[in-house]
């Protein structure tokens, strides 16, 4: 999953009251919805696995709605988190059954990367420039297009985009590159949230930015899980 939300012009959302702390708390709330839904689908895969394609398109649709109607984020944000949680639970359960311990390792790596990025950004050791953000937005847009093609190919032709799911050396390199881009995206997200708060974005848009961060964290986790699955399948 990519993060289209923070590419929008924040001047249209100007107001008062939004804080980094408020956005962080709502992000944690959304992640709570993700984890709760994932636990449900993990425990009852027979109820969710048959509808995985429908859930995928539903999650994509809700995400796009929030992107274009940010005022709806407070209502649709939890819906998106729950839908993605159902998908994550099924996918995680399948890989965990094959490679015990992989889910905890992927989750630990995800939050470790997110925390490290926050520390590096907050300390000023990493400077996010406009040029950096443009590059990241372009790369994530390209990956989003590939994901969409993969989803349609899976739904319509029962096939996948080459290398995206393969456990070959090239496939592993592709996953590693995507993880690097997702990490870069986190830095861009932190910068966009900081700029939005400094510009005086109204507090009612905090769910909108929290949703954006949630999208990136989900994307990062799934790609780390995919990479670990590829690596272990080669042993």
Beta strands, then each sheet from edge to edge (+ up, - down):
end
